[in-house]
Amino acid sequence: MLKIRPGHQIELLQGGHAFFSSLVQAIDRSTHEVRLETYIFNMDVSGARVAASLARAAQRGVAVYVVMDGVGTPHFPAEWAIRFDGSGVQWRIFSPLGRWGVLIPSRWRRLHRKLCVVDGTVAFCGGINVLDDYYDPNHGVLESPRFDFAVRVKGPLVQAAHAATTQFWWRLQAVSTVRQRDFPAAWQALQEALALTRQSHSFNGGSTGPLETLEDTTNARLVLRDNVHNRTRIERSYRQAIGAATHEIIIANAYFLPGRKLRKGLIHAAQRGVRVRLLLQGRYEYFMQYHATRPVYGALLAAGVEIHEYSVSFLHAKVAVIDSHWATVGSSNLDPLSLLLAREANVVVDDVAFAKNLRARLEHAMVHGGLRVKPSVYANRPWHQRFLDRVAFVLMRILLFLNGKRY
């Protein structure tokens, strides 16, 4: 059972404007260390603003570490690489695909989490990349902002976020020094990584330990997914909360293709009288994510689950509220890439005020930006759409098989 610690101060941040303002302010106030991990680091106006704050911090002597994913950020602008190097920012691109990378199953394990820890006292976690709300790398300028969330946290879980980001940096250092044949440095980096892995694992599954004294008693916890100690922790946190639900489940998810156990959990909840509402992607973004999702609609709709598709702009949120007190905000989609392959990070909160705030925003999005899927319309969708849905679903299963995963 997930142990949730008290003593947190948590601020819900909706959209890039709120997130980047809070993030840059924290970085500009940093005194000794900033650690940032992101899937996409795009040098639009918002990205340049964050990058400039990181460079300023490094120039005044703050240790700054940045990791971005090699698929989400395949190219980092040369002028910013020079500026980062010149200011002292230490940065890496995780697992670039290379020429044949897409054919190598191990390269599908991406860094998808969005974490930032400043001075070991404040952490940011959510689904928002370093990417402007009104811009999409594949679709250009958007007429409405992307729908997404993050949280700003103070309290005990910041220790876990700091341990996780530090451990990951040392792991990358170990790999880099092995490739350079600097084996003593690689051994030292590996020892650092293993020690911090044990520390991070303790924060995520062990005893609560001493708590920082804070005015707020909000209960929260950082929940990680990786391929070592935390393979199923995010999925289990969802399943436990869904299984305990008594009256309401609201989930907003960008890429929704839950496995059999999660689907059964939602169906059983609806069958026992819990109102289950899903806010899902209504716009076409990628072939696989769009079409592979739809074959699972049928059983959910038949059980009474309400499905609303968000179409005002791109839905990128990965959040949920259950029974108006349990909530989660993070980077993990409910699809096989997030739940089986990627590094992810979610914050789980058990607090009525926080949950009601998030719930109100999700309801507003459903009413003003969503279109409810009617079972009759779904059942009678055109044959060519049903064909594409089935093709995408089968392709997803094949890709998982090649990765040695069952879902």
N, C-alpha and C positions, 0 to 999 in steps of 0.2 A: 504494500500500500504506500502511495506517495505521501511522504511527510512534508507538510507545509509549515513553514516557520513564521512566527509573528514578528512584528517590529519593522515593517517596511513603510516607506513613503513612495507611493507610485502615482505617476501622472500619465494619463492616457493622451497620446498624441495622434491626431488624425491628419493624415496627409503630409506631404513633404514640407509645406510651408511651416507648420508647427514643429515638425521633427528637426529640420535643418536649423531653424532658429535656436532651438534648445541645444542641439548638438554643438553648433559653432560657439555658442556662449560658454558651454562647459569646456570645450577645447581651449578657448581663449583665456579661460581662468585657470587652466592646468598649471601645476607647479613642478611636477617631476615625471609623469608618465601618461601616455595615451596609447591605447591598443585598439585598433579598428579592424574588423573583418567584414567584408561585404562580397556579395556575388557580382554585382555590377558597380563599377566606378566610372561613370560617364562624365566627360568633361564639358557638360552644358553649363548654364549659369549657376545652377545649384551645386553641381559637382566642383566647379572651380572655386566656389565659395568655401566648401568644405576643405578642398585641397589647400587653399591659401591659409586657412586657419591651422592646418597641420604643419605647413611649412613655417608659419610664424612661431608656433610652439617649439619646433625643433631648433629654430634660430636662437631662441632665448634659453636653450639648454635642457628642454624637456625631452625625455627619451620617447620617441614616436615610432610605433611599429604598425605597419599597414599590410594586410593580406587581402588580395582580391582574386576571384576565381578566373581560371584560364579560359572557361567557356563564356561566362558572363562578361568578362573583360579580356577579350582576346588580344586587344591592342591598347597599350597605354601611350598617350601622346608623348613624343620624344621631348618636347619642350618642358612638359611637366616632370618627366623622368629626370631631366637635367636639374630642374628646380628642386625636386625632392632630394636628389643626391647632394646638391650644393648646400642645402639647408640642414642636412643631417637626418632627414626622414629615412628610416630603414623600411624598405618595402619589398614585397615579393608577389609574384603571380603564381597561384597554386595550380599545379598540374596542367600546363598548357597542352592542348590536344596534339599539336604537331600535325604532320602530314597524314598519318594513318591512325591518329588517336581515336577517332570515332569507331574504328573497327576493333579496338582493344577494350573488352568489357570492364577491366579495372579502371579505365579512364572515365567511366560513366559516374564514378563516385565523386561528386562535386562538393565544393565548399558553398553551401547555399545559405548558411546562417548569416544574420546581420547583427553583429555584436560590437559594442564599443564600451570600453572601461576607461574612465578618466581618474587618475590619481588613486585608484583602488577604492574610491568612495562613492562613485556614481556610475551606473551602467545604463546603456540603451539596448533594447532588444525589440525586434519586430519583423515586419515583412518589407519595410521600405529600403530599397537600394539607394545608393548615391546616384540618383537619377531624378531629373525634374518631373514634377507631377503632370506637366502638360506636354511631355515628350516621350515617344517610344522609339527605341532604336530601329524597330522593324516597320513601324507605321507612321513615323514622323510626328508632326505637331497634332496634339489632341485638342478637341474643342471643349472638353470638360476634364477636370483633374482625375487622375487615377485614384481609385478607392482603396485606401490602405491604412494600416495602423502601426504604431510602435508604442513603447512605454519607456519612461525615464524612471529609474529606480534608485533609491537609497535603502540600505539595510543589509541583512546577512547574505542575501543571494548574490550581492556584488562580489563576495569572496569566491563563489563558484564560477562566476563569469570571468574573473581575473585569472583564476587557476586554469580554466579551459583555454583562454586565449594565449596565456603564457606557455602552456604545455604544447599547444599547436605550433607556436612560433619555434620552440626548441626542436620539435619534430622536423619541421622544415629545415632548420639549421643542420640537423643530423644528416638528412638526405643530401643536402647541398655539399657538406664537407666530405661525405663518402664519394660523391661524384668527382670531387677535387682530389681524392686520394689522401686527404688529410685525416687519417684514421684516429689519432689521439683527440683531435677536436670533435670528430664524429662521436667517439665514445663518451666524451664529456657531455655533448648535447643530448645524446640518447639517455644518459643517466638523469639529466635534468628533466627530460620529457617524461620518463617513467615515474620519477618522484612526483611531478605535478599531475600526472594521470591518476596516481593513487589519491592525491589530495583532492582533485576534482571529483573522483568517484565517491570519496567520503562525504563531500558537500552534498552530492546528489542522492546518496542513499544511506548515509550514516546518521549519527546522533546530531542533535541540533547544536550542542556546544554553547559557549557564551554568546549572548546577543548584544548588539549595539543598542544603547539606550536612545530611543526615539519617541517622539510624541505620538506618532501614528502606530496603531497595533495591527495594521493590515497584514493578513497572512498571505505569503507568496513563496514561490520556489522557481528556480531555473531548472528547466527540464531539457536535457540534451539528447540528440540522437547521433550516434557515430557507429563505426564498425568494430568497436572493441568492447567497452563496458556497457554501452547504452544503445544497444541494437533496437530495442522495442519500447523504450521508456515513454516516448511521446505517444505512440499508439495506445499503450496501456493506460496512460493518464486519461485519454479520451474514452476508452472503453469502460473504465471504472466509473467515470462521471456519468456517462450515458446509462450504464447499468443501474446507477443509483437515482436517476432522475425520477421525479414524481409528478411534475406537471408541465414542464416546458424545456425544449431544446432548440436553440437557434445556432446554426453554424453558417459562417460565411467563408467560402473557400474558393480560391482562384482555379485550382486544378483538382478536380474531385473524382477520384476513382478508388474508393475505399476497398480494402480486402474483404473477404467473406465474413470474418468475425465482426468487423465494424459495421458492415451492411446489416448483418443479423441483429446487432445491437440496436441500430436505429429502427429496424422493422419491429422488433419485440417491444421497444419503447412505445411506438405508435399504437401497436396492438393492445397494450395495457392502458391506453388512454392518455399518454403523454402527447402534448402537441409538439410535433417535430417540424421545424421550418428550416429549409436550406436556401441560402442565397448564393447562387453559383454564377459562373461566367456566362454571360449571354452574347458576348461579342466573339467573332472568329479571330483568334490570335495565332494558334499553331494547329496544324492538322491533327496531330496525335492527341493533344490535350482536349481539343474541342470535340472531336468525333468519338474518341474512346470512352468519354464520360457517359454519353447518352444511352448505351445499352443497359446501364445499371438503373436508369430512371424507372423502368417498368415495374419492378418488384417494389420499389420504394413508394411509387404512386399508388399501387394496388393496396399497400398497407395503410394508406392514409397520410403519408409524409407529404408536406407541402413543399414544392420546389418553385423558387422564384429566380428568374434569370435577370441579372443586372446588365443593362445595356446603355446606360447614359455615357459611360466611359469604360475603360478596362477595370475589371475587378481584380485586385491583387492581394486582398486581405486574406489572412489565415487566422481567424478568430472564432470564438464560440462563447456563448453564455448559456448556462444550464441552471434552471430553478432560481434565477435572479440572485445567485450568490457566487456560483462557480464560474470562472471565466479564464480564457487563455488568449494570449496575443503572442504571435511569433512568426517564424519563417516557414514552418512546416505545412505543406499542403497535405491533404488526405489522398495521396496518390502513391504509386509504388516508387517513383523516383525519390520522393521525400522520405517515405516510411521505410524503405529498404536499402537505399544507396547513398543518399546525401548526408552531409553534416548539417544538422539543423539545431535551432535553439528556440524554445518557447518559454514564456513566463506564465505560470499558472497562479491565479489569484483567487482566494476565497474571501470575498468581501462584498457586502450588499451594495454599498454606494458605488464602488468601481463597476460591479456587474450591471447595475441599473443604468449607469452612464453609457456603457458600451451597448447595452440592449437597446436604449433609446436611439442610438445612432444607426444600429442595424435595422430597426423597425422603420426609421425614416428612409433609409436606402431602399427597403423593400417596397414601401408605399410610393415613393417619388421616383425611384429609378429601376424598379424591378417589374417584371411581367410574370405572373403566375402561370406555370405550365399546367394545362388542363389534360387529364388522363386521356380524354377522347382525341384531342389534337395530337398528343404524343403517339397514340396507337395508330393514327391515320396519317402520319407524316409520309412524305413521298418515298417511293421505293429507292430512288437513288441516294437519298439521305440515309435510309436504313442500311443500304449497302455500304456506304462509306463509314458509317458508325461501326458496323461489324468488322470491316477490314481493319480499321484503326484498333479496335479491341483485340483482334487476333494478333496483329503486329506487336502490340504491347505485351501480350502473353509470350510471344516468341522471344522478344528482347529480354524479358525477365528470365526465361528458360536458359538463354545463352549466358546470363549472369549467374546461373545456378540458384535462382530464387523461385519460390512458389508463393502464390498470392491468391 
